[in-house]
Amino acid sequence: MSKAAAPKRVAVLGVSGIGKHHARWWHLEGAEVCAILGRSGQSLVRAEEGLRGLFPFAGRAYTALDELLENEQPDVVDVCTPTERHYVHAKAALLAGCDVLCEKPFVYDAELTSMEMIHQARELLALARRSGVRFGVCTQYVVAARLCLELLPAALGRIESYRGYLVSPTRGREPDPCRTWVDLAPHMLGAIQVLCPDGAVDWDSLDLDFDQHRARARFRLCRPDGSGIDCDIHTDHTDTEPKNVRQLVFNGYTFDIGGFNDAQGVFQARIHTPDGDHDREDSMRLLIRSFRDGHAEVPGRVALRNLEWMLRVLDEAEG
């Protein structure tokens, strides 16, 4: 009888924000969170305390990535650092032979041109291929879109319209619609990629509304057979209620995605539809589980197309 596979050793880079939730999901999925990376010793003390409030974290904390990679030799590196550091941190992890899961957006640095960022993304994908390791991006609404489409009434027929509406709190940020787009649009673009993996944006149809915190883009996505999907992506940051809105709308049928903590304190998704509520496991947990098991829900080629679309809209908005 073969022995059970050893738990994946995972290092999470950046745990002051979304990274702490990644770390907990990795723990709940049976991985060993062997290390975390932070910017300073003081921030790491707070981060470790926060993690231990979520699960029994027993890993080591580092401020230097090269030291972490050399000492810990993790199987997986989960990059949750600020977007400007995604490229550098992902590259170091790939060079060390680690599988890499990177938070969205794939790469982004406001000091670089779109072509420079696309070049960085392609470099990372080529490096992953040469190294024989896996690379994926965490846009979990790809998973959410699949869950919703499974619930979509068949009577609605082929999808001809899609609206993605995503709102989150400002958290003290100054109005910047371009930053809103970078922060939230990859999720809603990912849902479109589920609808039509081979679709092409008709850029002549693009209609933009970027103002204050709001970043909205309407366009037509063309299928290879010549048909299309009318798309409307509306992203926003707000200080007024509701501060969190997560909607996917297909052919006018709305899925409101919320959540709740179950009896064990584990977050679950609750998808509200016109025909009732449906409880499912959280999309981020499902994405991390897939990556643990050797499958990237958003592999490199899909993530690259997502980035190209995100940046093209941004370039059009900035003129």
C-alpha positions in Angstrom: 0.0 0.0 0.0 1.4 3.4 -1.0 1.8 6.1 1.6 -0.4 9.1 1.5 1.2 12.1 -0.2 2.9 14.5 2.1 1.1 17.8 2.6 2.0 20.6 0.2 4.4 23.1 1.8 3.1 26.6 1.0 4.7 30.0 1.5 2.3 32.9 1.4 3.9 36.2 0.5 2.0 39.1 2.0 -0.6 38.3 4.7 -1.8 41.6 5.9 -4.7 41.7 3.5 -6.2 38.9 1.2 -3.1 36.8 1.9 -4.3 35.8 5.4 -7.5 34.3 3.9 -5.4 32.4 1.3 -3.3 31.1 4.2 -6.3 29.8 6.1 -7.8 28.1 3.0 -4.5 26.4 2.4 -4.5 25.2 6.0 -8.1 24.0 5.7 -7.2 22.1 2.5 -4.5 20.2 4.3 -1.4 22.1 3.3 1.4 23.1 5.6 1.7 26.9 5.6 5.4 26.7 6.2 6.3 30.4 5.9 5.1 33.9 5.3 6.8 37.0 3.9 6.3 40.6 5.2 7.9 44.0 4.7 9.2 44.5 8.3 9.6 42.7 11.6 6.9 44.8 13.1 4.4 44.0 10.4 5.2 40.3 10.7 4.5 40.2 14.4 1.0 41.6 13.7 0.6 39.2 10.8 1.5 36.1 12.8 -0.9 37.1 15.6 -3.6 37.6 13.0 -2.9 34.2 11.4 -2.9 32.4 14.7 -6.4 33.8 15.3 -7.5 32.1 12.1 -5.7 28.7 12.4 -2.8 27.2 14.3 0.0 28.8 12.2 3.4 27.3 13.1 5.5 28.5 10.2 8.4 30.9 10.1 8.2 34.6 9.1 10.7 36.3 6.8 11.4 39.7 5.4 13.7 38.5 2.6 12.3 36.3 -0.1 15.6 34.7 -1.1 16.2 33.6 2.5 12.6 32.1 2.7 13.1 30.2 -0.6 16.5 28.8 0.4 15.5 27.8 3.9 12.0 26.5 3.4 12.0 25.2 -0.2 8.2 25.4 -0.5 6.3 23.4 -3.0 4.0 26.3 -3.7 4.4 30.1 -3.4 1.2 32.1 -3.1 1.9 35.7 -4.1 -0.4 38.2 -2.3 2.0 41.1 -2.1 1.2 44.6 -3.6 0.7 44.4 -7.4 3.9 46.2 -8.1 5.8 43.3 -6.5 4.0 40.4 -8.3 6.5 40.2 -11.2 9.6 40.2 -9.0 8.2 37.8 -6.4 6.7 35.4 -8.9 9.9 35.3 -10.9 12.0 34.5 -7.8 9.7 31.7 -6.9 9.6 30.2 -10.4 13.4 30.3 -10.5 13.5 28.4 -7.2 11.4 25.7 -8.9 8.1 26.4 -7.0 4.6 26.3 -8.3 3.2 29.8 -8.2 -0.3 31.0 -7.5 -0.5 34.8 -7.9 -3.3 37.2 -6.8 -4.9 39.3 -9.5 -4.0 41.3 -11.4 -1.4 39.0 -13.0 1.2 41.9 -13.0 0.6 45.6 -12.7 2.8 48.6 -12.1 1.5 52.1 -12.9 5.1 53.2 -13.7 5.3 50.8 -16.7 3.6 50.8 -20.1 1.0 48.2 -21.0 3.5 46.5 -23.4 6.1 46.4 -20.6 3.7 44.7 -18.3 2.6 42.2 -21.0 6.2 41.4 -21.6 6.7 40.7 -17.9 3.7 38.4 -17.9 5.0 36.5 -21.0 8.4 36.2 -19.4 6.9 34.6 -16.3 4.9 32.1 -18.4 7.9 31.2 -20.4 9.9 30.7 -17.2 7.2 28.5 -15.8 7.2 26.3 -18.9 11.0 26.0 -18.9 11.0 25.1 -15.2 8.3 22.6 -15.6 6.2 24.2 -12.8 2.6 25.3 -12.6 1.5 29.0 -12.7 -2.0 30.3 -12.0 -3.7 33.5 -11.1 -6.3 33.9 -8.4 -9.4 35.4 -10.1 -11.9 33.2 -8.2 -14.9 34.6 -10.0 -14.0 32.3 -12.8 -15.0 29.5 -10.3 -18.1 31.5 -9.2 -19.2 32.0 -12.8 -19.0 28.2 -13.4 -21.1 27.6 -10.3 -23.7 30.2 -11.5 -23.9 28.8 -15.0 -24.6 25.4 -13.6 -27.7 27.0 -11.9 -28.8 29.0 -14.9 -32.2 27.8 -16.2 -31.9 26.0 -19.5 -34.9 27.8 -20.8 -32.9 31.1 -21.0 -31.0 29.6 -24.0 -27.6 30.6 -25.3 -26.0 33.5 -23.4 -26.5 36.8 -25.4 -25.9 39.3 -22.6 -23.7 39.5 -19.5 -23.4 42.0 -16.7 -20.8 41.9 -14.0 -21.3 44.3 -11.1 -18.6 44.3 -8.4 -18.5 46.9 -5.6 -16.2 47.0 -2.6 -15.5 49.6 0.2 -13.1 52.5 -0.5 -11.1 51.8 2.6 -9.9 55.4 2.6 -8.8 55.4 -1.0 -9.0 58.6 -3.0 -11.2 58.5 -6.1 -9.3 56.8 -9.0 -11.4 54.9 -11.5 -8.4 53.4 -13.2 -7.3 51.9 -9.9 -10.8 50.6 -9.3 -10.6 48.9 -12.7 -7.3 47.3 -12.0 -8.5 46.1 -8.5 -11.8 44.6 -9.6 -12.1 44.1 -13.3 -10.0 41.0 -13.6 -12.7 39.1 -11.7 -15.5 40.2 -14.0 -13.4 39.7 -17.1 -12.6 36.2 -15.9 -16.3 35.4 -15.9 -16.5 36.4 -19.6 -13.7 34.1 -20.3 -15.7 31.2 -18.8 -18.7 32.2 -21.1 -16.6 32.3 -24.2 -13.0 31.1 -23.9 -12.2 31.8 -27.5 -14.1 35.2 -27.7 -12.6 38.4 -29.1 -13.5 41.8 -27.9 -14.9 44.1 -30.6 -12.9 47.2 -29.5 -14.9 49.5 -31.8 -17.9 48.8 -29.6 -16.2 49.8 -26.4 -18.0 52.4 -24.3 -16.4 53.7 -21.1 -17.7 55.5 -18.0 -14.7 56.2 -15.7 -15.6 58.8 -13.0 -14.8 59.1 -9.3 -14.5 55.6 -8.0 -16.6 54.1 -10.8 -15.1 52.2 -13.7 -17.5 50.8 -16.2 -16.9 49.3 -19.6 -19.5 48.1 -22.2 -18.5 46.1 -25.3 -19.5 43.3 -27.5 -17.6 40.0 -27.3 -17.5 38.1 -30.6 -17.7 34.3 -30.7 -15.8 32.4 -33.4 -19.1 31.5 -35.1 -19.9 35.2 -35.6 -22.5 35.5 -32.8 -21.8 37.7 -29.8 -22.4 38.6 -26.2 -23.2 42.1 -25.1 -21.0 42.7 -22.0 -21.3 45.3 -19.3 -18.7 45.4 -16.5 -19.4 47.8 -13.7 -16.9 48.1 -10.9 -16.9 50.6 -8.1 -15.6 51.5 -4.6 -18.0 53.2 -2.2 -18.6 54.3 1.3 -22.3 53.9 1.2 -24.4 50.8 1.6 -24.4 48.3 0.1 -20.6 48.4 0.3 -20.2 44.9 -1.1 -22.0 43.9 -4.2 -21.1 40.8 -6.2 -23.5 40.2 -9.1 -23.2 38.1 -12.3 -26.2 38.6 -14.6 -26.6 36.2 -17.6 -29.5 37.0 -20.1 -31.1 39.1 -17.4 -31.0 36.4 -14.7 -29.2 37.7 -11.7 -26.9 35.8 -9.3 -26.2 37.8 -6.1 -23.1 36.2 -4.5 -22.9 36.6 -0.7 -21.7 34.4 2.1 -21.9 33.2 5.7 -19.9 31.4 8.3 -21.1 27.8 8.9 -21.3 26.2 12.4 -17.6 25.6 12.3 -16.8 29.2 11.5 -15.8 28.4 7.9 -16.9 30.9 5.2 -19.4 29.5 2.6 -20.9 31.1 -0.5 -24.6 31.8 -0.7 -25.8 32.4 -4.2 -29.2 34.2 -4.3 -31.2 33.8 -7.5 -34.8 34.6 -8.6 -35.6 31.0 -7.9 -34.0 30.7 -4.5 -30.8 30.5 -2.6 -28.0 28.0 -3.2 -25.1 27.3 -0.7 -21.8 26.3 -2.1 -18.2 26.2 -0.9 -16.3 29.5 -1.3 -14.9 30.0 -4.7 -11.5 31.0 -3.5 -11.3 27.7 -1.5 -12.3 25.7 -4.5 -9.6 27.5 -6.6 -6.9 26.8 -4.0 -8.1 23.2 -3.7 -7.7 22.8 -7.5 -4.2 24.2 -7.4 -3.3 21.9 -4.6 -4.4 19.0 -6.7 -2.4 20.0 -9.7 -4.9 22.1 -11.7 -4.8 25.9 -12.3 -8.4 27.2 -12.6 -6.9 30.3 -14.3 -3.8 29.1 -16.1 -1.2 31.3 -17.6 -2.6 31.7 -21.1 -6.0 32.6 -19.7 -4.5 35.0 -17.2 -2.5 36.7 -20.0 -5.6 37.3 -22.1 -7.3 38.7 -19.0 -4.4 41.1 -18.4 -4.4 42.2 -22.1 -8.1 43.0 -21.9 -7.7 44.8 -18.6 -4.8 46.9 -19.9 -6.5 47.7 -23.3 -9.5 49.2 -21.5 -7.2 51.1 -19.2 -5.3 52.6 -22.1 -8.5 53.6 -23.8 -9.7 55.2 -20.5 -6.5 57.1 -20.0 -6.5 58.3 -23.6 
